[in-house]
């Protein structure tokens, strides 16, 4: 049976979902795709990193190609994760040249109950896909949807916030734009 507390929670949720749907419609108008995490990440990455996105969103293995700089012509699979959980979705049948991961804050293992996962960019990582897969296979790591990648691998691949050992030096304007999405 429904009680007043449950009914009130459902009514409040419905009102918030209506507001969220209005905001999602505005986001969709900006990015020209549904306002889901992956599409938002692809839009941000394409503009910040100079990536020409594939017109067909179902292209196997990659989302686009870098159009300038040292990675020009390289294919890239873009991931947008609400938290960095040291897991990477890898399809070993369709391997791009690079994985570009936009991630929220580093997460400690815990339940999601009572949690909140805002869309923020705390860090960005650029992995050489084939080299990463070779290292994972040499350690006999199972490759798939939630492939376990060591913290050391993530740190080596970090391009934002910038570090002297980053695999790609970002222009100041790219850093400024990424900072707009920080928590």
C-alpha positions in Angstrom: 0.0 0.0 0.0 1.1 3.5 -0.7 1.4 5.8 2.3 1.7 9.6 2.4 5.5 9.5 2.6 5.8 7.2 -0.4 3.3 9.3 -2.4 5.1 12.5 -1.5 8.4 11.0 -2.6 6.9 9.8 -6.0 5.4 13.3 -6.6 8.7 15.0 -5.8 10.6 12.6 -8.1 8.1 13.2 -10.9 8.6 17.0 -10.6 12.4 16.6 -10.6 12.3 14.3 -13.6 10.2 16.9 -15.5 12.9 19.5 -14.7 15.7 17.1 -15.7 13.9 16.3 -19.0 13.8 20.0 -19.8 17.5 20.4 -19.1 18.3 17.2 -21.1 16.4 18.7 -24.0 18.5 21.8 -23.8 21.7 19.7 -23.7 20.5 17.6 -26.6 20.0 20.8 -28.6 23.6 21.8 -28.0 25.2 18.4 -28.7 22.8 17.2 -31.4 22.4 13.8 -29.7 20.5 12.5 -26.7 21.8 13.9 -23.4 23.3 10.7 -22.1 26.8 10.6 -20.5 28.6 9.0 -23.4 27.3 11.5 -26.0 28.1 14.4 -23.7 31.6 13.1 -23.3 32.0 12.6 -27.0 30.9 16.2 -27.6 33.2 17.6 -25.0 36.2 15.5 -26.2 35.6 16.3 -29.9 35.8 20.0 -29.2 38.6 20.0 -26.6 40.8 17.4 -28.3 40.1 18.1 -32.0 38.3 14.9 -32.8 36.1 14.4 -35.9 33.3 12.2 -34.6 32.0 9.4 -36.9 28.6 10.2 -38.3 27.4 6.7 -37.6 27.4 6.3 -33.8 27.4 2.5 -34.2 30.9 2.3 -35.8 32.6 -0.6 -34.1 35.6 0.2 -31.9 35.9 3.9 -32.2 34.1 7.2 -32.0 36.2 9.3 -34.3 39.7 10.4 -35.4 42.0 13.1 -34.2 42.2 15.8 -36.8 45.4 17.7 -35.8 48.5 17.6 -33.8 50.7 14.5 -33.0 47.7 12.2 -33.0 46.2 13.3 -36.4 44.6 10.4 -38.2 44.5 8.2 -35.1 41.2 6.5 -34.2 39.9 7.1 -30.7 37.2 5.5 -28.5 35.9 8.0 -26.0 34.7 7.0 -22.6 32.9 9.2 -20.0 32.9 7.7 -16.6 31.2 9.4 -13.6 33.9 8.0 -11.4 37.3 6.5 -12.0 37.0 3.0 -10.8 40.2 1.6 -12.5 38.0 -0.3 -15.0 37.9 0.2 -18.7 35.4 -1.1 -21.3 37.6 -2.8 -23.9 36.3 -4.6 -27.0 39.3 -6.6 -28.2 37.6 -7.4 -31.5 37.6 -3.8 -32.5 40.6 -1.9 -31.1 41.1 1.8 -31.8 44.5 3.5 -31.8 43.6 5.3 -28.5 41.2 5.3 -25.6 40.4 8.8 -24.3 38.7 8.6 -20.9 37.0 11.5 -19.2 36.5 10.6 -15.6 35.0 11.9 -12.4 36.7 11.5 -9.1 38.6 8.4 -8.2 36.2 6.1 -6.4 36.7 3.8 -3.5 34.9 0.4 -3.7 31.5 1.0 -2.1 27.8 0.6 -2.7 26.0 3.1 -4.9 23.1 3.2 -2.4 22.6 6.8 -1.2 25.3 8.0 -3.6 25.4 10.7 -6.2 27.3 10.6 -9.5 27.4 14.1 -11.0 28.7 14.6 -14.6 32.1 16.1 -13.9 35.6 15.8 -15.3 38.2 15.4 -12.6 40.8 13.7 -14.8 41.4 12.7 -18.4 43.4 9.8 -19.6 44.9 8.9 -23.0 45.8 5.2 -23.5 47.6 3.7 -26.4 45.0 1.0 -26.9 47.1 -1.8 -28.5 50.0 -1.3 -26.0 47.6 -1.4 -23.1 45.9 -4.6 -24.3 49.4 -6.2 -24.8 50.4 -5.3 -21.2 47.0 -6.6 -19.9 47.3 -9.9 -21.8 50.9 -10.4 -20.5 49.5 -10.2 -17.0 46.7 -12.5 -18.0 44.0 -9.9 -17.2 40.5 -10.7 -18.6 39.6 -8.2 -21.3 36.0 -7.0 -21.7 33.4 -4.6 -20.4 35.0 -3.9 -17.0 38.7 -4.6 -17.7 40.8 -4.1 -14.5 43.5 -1.5 -15.2 46.1 -0.8 -12.5 46.3 2.7 -10.8 49.9 2.9 -12.2 48.5 2.5 -15.8 45.9 5.2 -15.2 48.5 7.6 -13.8 50.9 7.0 -16.8 48.0 7.8 -19.1 46.8 11.0 -17.4 46.8 14.1 -19.5 44.5 16.2 -17.2 45.3 17.7 -14.8 48.6 18.0 -16.7 51.7 16.4 -15.5 55.3 16.5 -16.8 55.1 12.8 -17.9 51.7 13.1 -19.6 51.5 11.2 -23.0 50.0 14.4 -24.6 50.7 18.0 -23.6 47.4 20.0 -23.7 47.2 23.6 -24.9 46.2 26.1 -22.2 42.8 26.6 -23.9 42.0 22.8 -23.6 43.0 22.9 -19.9 40.7 25.9 -19.4 37.8 24.2 -21.1 38.3 21.0 -19.1 38.4 22.9 -15.9 34.8 24.2 -16.6 33.6 20.6 -15.9 35.6 20.0 -12.6 33.7 19.3 -9.5 
